[in-house]
């Protein structure tokens, strides 16, 4: 393999890496621009017909759906990402 061929291969690799990096950066920008919608347990039950508040609480207790607790201790309000809940329910369906 000649030096010219090696340089051509290196240039092609460089071009492919540049395209890959720009694609990843554009996807990250799209994801950052979408606001995250958080729902309370009651709002989750209203958003998904057929699932009770008790079922949502069980999913939280079993750590099957990511959540955050606002406030202190067990009295804090539980907030669940709407997209995470819908992803969980569509996977199990």
Residue pairs with C-beta under 8 A, 6 or more apart in sequence:
36 81
36 83
37 81
37 82
37 83
38 68
38 79
38 80
38 81
38 82
39 47
39 79
39 80
39 81
39 82
39 85
40 77
40 78
40 79
40 80
41 53
41 56
41 57
41 60
41 78
41 80
42 53
44 51
44 53
44 56
44 80
44 82
44 85
45 51
45 52
45 53
45 55
45 56
47 82
47 85
48 85
48 86
48 89
51 89
56 65
56 80
56 85
57 78
59 65
59 88
60 67
60 78
60 80
64 88
65 80
65 84
65 85
65 88
66 80
66 81
66 84
67 78
67 79
67 80
67 81
68 78
68 79
69 76
69 77
69 78
69 79
70 76
70 77
70 79
71 77
